[in-house]
Amino acid sequence: MKIDPTLLRHLAAQVKREIIAVCGTNGKTTTTNLLDTLLKNAGYRVVCNNVGANMLDGVANAFISMASLTGKLNADYAALECDEASLRHVVNHVKANKIILTNLFRDQMDRYGETEITAELLREAFVKLPDATLIINADDPLCAQFTRDFSCISYGISEDCNTQSAQTDEGRFCVFCGKELHYDYHHYSQLGSFSCPDCGFTRPTPDYSAQQVDLTNGLAFDVCYHGEKRRLDLHYRGFYNIYNVLASFAAYDALGLPADGIDAVFNAYKPQIGRMEEFNIGGKTVILNLAKNPAGFNQAIATVATDPRPKDVLIAVNDKPSDGTDVTWLWDVDFETLGQANVTEISAGGIRMHDVALRLKYAGFDDVSLAECDRASLQTIISGSGEVCYLLVNYTVLFSVQSDLQALEQSTGKEN
């Protein structure tokens, strides 16, 4: 782009049908890849930054990798994950037709600041695309605020799923008048059925609604939309994945594409790196999950808690620039829930292992091991007494741990 600053604009203009951008704090990688999988299964050629390189350079690389040496692009759609703060720069080059907004949580406070600042950065991007349709999470008041000013399609979970207590620590005040919101029920964080008792701001009725949710064996729920109902029965972990499935389905359907066979596509989808990714090491199941902020960690912990097996757990946190250098958010994570999760052994790792260990001590864990997160320490953790091992890590811990787990899986497989 230094050689040709107009390159991305030139390539994006060659997309034959539509460009869909996906942004938000959590879930954007999974949502983008689900949409990419749906489109490719339908026979379309798609530009997609699959591995989550979601700033301007990453978006440019996604287009360049599909282009010919002469700058010709043969693509029907583009499904692009975009960083919340970078979307305003991306849309100067790429005119998205639709924008999925997954949620807005406190994340990397040193970079984004509070959620109100992130929302304003997104608004700056949306204003540049007056003809675009937003596909927003109706259960998140920080996302629903945009329904007043922009053309929106919404999705949400339209029943109380008894996922947590009726309390939220962020996003609980009305963005228009400042009054504390009333909730009929919560799903997690500020997500749920909300209304403002003063100004009337309320959860929009979702165009794509999840109902009859069953979490006993994976995720099963009805998607209700435009008078139709489709039952999905998926082998995914994590309640939060209902939102990712709803968002990708809403975008796919809004493109006017047939929904025949999508059940099989959703079921066959393999999560990206560190999204409840499973390994078999010496006959033991090891589950790796990326968690980078309080909302993400709380949902990962909730998923761990639903697994009744005795388990070993590693919590590993770095504070490099791409992680966020401020780790005070550790005190907003509900680590106390792990005390009732049948945890046999717990370890703290990463650059901020001592901060993690201190937080776990205050959560009621008196015996916390420290781990360097190298291959030897991972092997020790995996060899613990639990039937399953969960590794909850943030960004810059993820890739090295995943590489070591792959190597351990391969070596133990050969031994077996």
LINRA-V158182 format. One record per backbone hydrogen bond with DSSP energy under -1.0 kcal/mol. CO is the residue of the C=O (numbers start at 0). NH is the residue of the N-H. E is the energy in kcal/mol with one decimal. If there is no record, write none. Layout:
CO_NH_E + CO_NH_E
//
This chain:
3_6_-2.1 + 5_9_-2.4 + 6_10_-2.5 + 7_11_-2.9 + 8_12_-1.5 + 10_13_-1.5 + 11_14_-1.6 + 17_77_-1.5 + 18_96_-2.3 + 18_97_-1.9 + 19_79_-2.9 + 20_99_-3.1 + 21_81_-3.2 + 22_101_-2.4 + 26_30_-2.5 + 27_31_-2.4 + 28_32_-2.3 + 29_33_-2.4 + 30_34_-2.3 + 31_35_-2.6 + 32_36_-2.3 + 33_37_-2.5 + 34_38_-2.4 + 35_39_-2.5 + 36_40_-2.4 + 37_41_-1.2 + 38_43_-2.0 + 39_42_-1.6 + 44_75_-2.2 + 44_76_-2.0 + 46_78_-2.8 + 47_49_-1.4 + 48_51_-1.8 + 51_53_-1.5 + 53_82_-2.7 + 54_58_-2.3 + 55_59_-2.4 + 56_60_-2.5 + 57_61_-1.7 + 58_62_-1.6 + 59_63_-2.8 + 60_64_-2.5 + 62_65_-1.1 + 67_70_-2.0 + 71_67_-2.5 + 74_15_-2.5 + 75_16_-2.4 + 76_46_-2.2 + 77_19_-3.3 + 79_21_-3.0 + 82_86_-1.6 + 85_88_-1.5 + 85_89_-2.3 + 86_90_-2.6 + 89_92_-2.1 + 89_93_-2.6 + 93_95_-1.4 + 96_132_-2.3 + 97_20_-2.6 + 98_134_-3.1 + 99_22_-2.9 + 100_136_-1.1 + 102_24_-2.1 + 107_110_-1.9 + 107_111_-2.9 + 113_116_-1.0 + 113_117_-1.4 + 114_118_-2.6 + 115_119_-1.7 + 116_120_-1.9 + 117_121_-2.1 + 118_122_-2.4 + 119_123_-2.0 + 120_124_-1.2 + 121_125_-2.7 + 122_126_-2.4 + 125_128_-1.7 + 128_131_-1.7 + 132_98_-2.3 + 133_152_-3.2 + 134_100_-2.6 + 135_154_-1.9 + 136_139_-1.4 + 138_191_-2.0 + 139_142_-1.2 + 139_143_-3.0 + 140_144_-1.2 + 142_145_-1.8 + 143_146_-1.9 + 144_147_-1.3 + 145_149_-1.8 + 150_133_-3.0 + 152_135_-2.8 + 153_206_-1.4 + 153_207_-1.6 + 154_137_-2.9 + 155_209_-2.6 + 164_166_-2.3 + 171_180_-3.0 + 173_177_-1.5 + 178_173_-3.4 + 181_194_-1.9 + 184_192_-1.9 + 187_190_-2.6 + 190_186_-3.1 + 192_183_-2.7 + 193_202_-2.3 + 194_181_-3.3 + 195_199_-1.1 + 200_195_-2.7 + 207_155_-2.0 + 208_223_-3.1 + 209_157_-2.0 + 210_221_-3.2 + 213_219_-1.9 + 218_233_-3.9 + 219_213_-3.2 + 220_231_-3.0 + 221_210_-2.2 + 222_229_-2.2 + 223_208_-2.5 + 224_227_-2.9 + 227_224_-2.2 + 229_222_-3.1 + 231_220_-2.3 + 233_218_-2.6 + 237_240_-1.6 + 238_241_-2.1 + 239_243_-1.1 + 240_244_-2.5 + 241_245_-2.6 + 242_246_-2.7 + 243_247_-2.1 + 244_248_-2.6 + 245_249_-2.9 + 246_250_-2.1 + 247_251_-2.3 + 248_252_-3.0 + 249_253_-2.3 + 251_256_-1.2 + 252_255_-2.1 + 258_261_-1.8 + 260_264_-1.2 + 261_265_-2.8 + 262_266_-2.2 + 263_267_-2.1 + 271_274_-1.9 + 273_289_-3.7 + 276_287_-3.0 + 278_285_-2.8 + 280_283_-1.4 + 283_280_-2.6 + 284_388_-2.3 + 285_278_-2.5 + 286_390_-3.0 + 287_276_-2.4 + 288_392_-2.3 + 292_296_-2.9 + 293_297_-2.8 + 294_298_-1.9 + 295_299_-2.2 + 296_300_-2.9 + 297_301_-2.1 + 298_302_-1.9 + 299_303_-2.4 + 300_304_-2.5 + 301_305_-1.0 + 303_306_-1.3 + 309_386_-2.0 + 309_387_-1.4 + 310_343_-2.9 + 311_389_-2.8 + 312_346_-2.5 + 313_391_-3.0 + 314_348_-2.6 + 315_393_-1.3 + 316_351_-2.5 + 319_322_-1.9 + 319_323_-1.8 + 326_329_-2.0 + 327_330_-1.8 + 328_331_-2.3 + 329_332_-1.1 + 332_334_-1.9 + 333_336_-1.2 + 334_337_-1.4 + 335_338_-1.8 + 336_339_-1.8 + 337_340_-1.7 + 341_310_-2.0 + 344_312_-2.4 + 345_368_-2.1 + 346_314_-2.5 + 347_370_-2.7 + 348_316_-2.1 + 349_352_-1.6 + 351_355_-2.3 + 352_356_-2.8 + 353_357_-2.2 + 354_358_-2.4 + 355_359_-2.6 + 356_360_-2.1 + 357_361_-2.1 + 358_362_-1.0 + 359_364_-2.5 + 360_363_-1.5 + 368_347_-3.0 + 373_377_-2.4 + 374_378_-2.3 + 375_379_-1.9 + 376_380_-2.3 + 377_381_-2.8 + 378_382_-1.5 + 380_383_-1.7 + 387_311_-2.2 + 388_286_-3.1 + 389_313_-2.4 + 390_288_-2.7 + 391_315_-2.3 + 392_290_-2.9 + 393_396_-1.2 + 393_397_-1.5 + 396_400_-2.0 + 397_401_-2.8 + 398_402_-2.2 + 399_403_-2.1 + 400_404_-2.5 + 401_405_-2.3 + 402_406_-1.9 + 403_407_-2.5 + 404_408_-2.7 + 405_409_-2.4 + 406_410_-2.5 + 407_411_-2.6 + 408_412_-1.9 + 409_413_-1.9 + 410_414_-1.8 + 411_415_-2.1
//
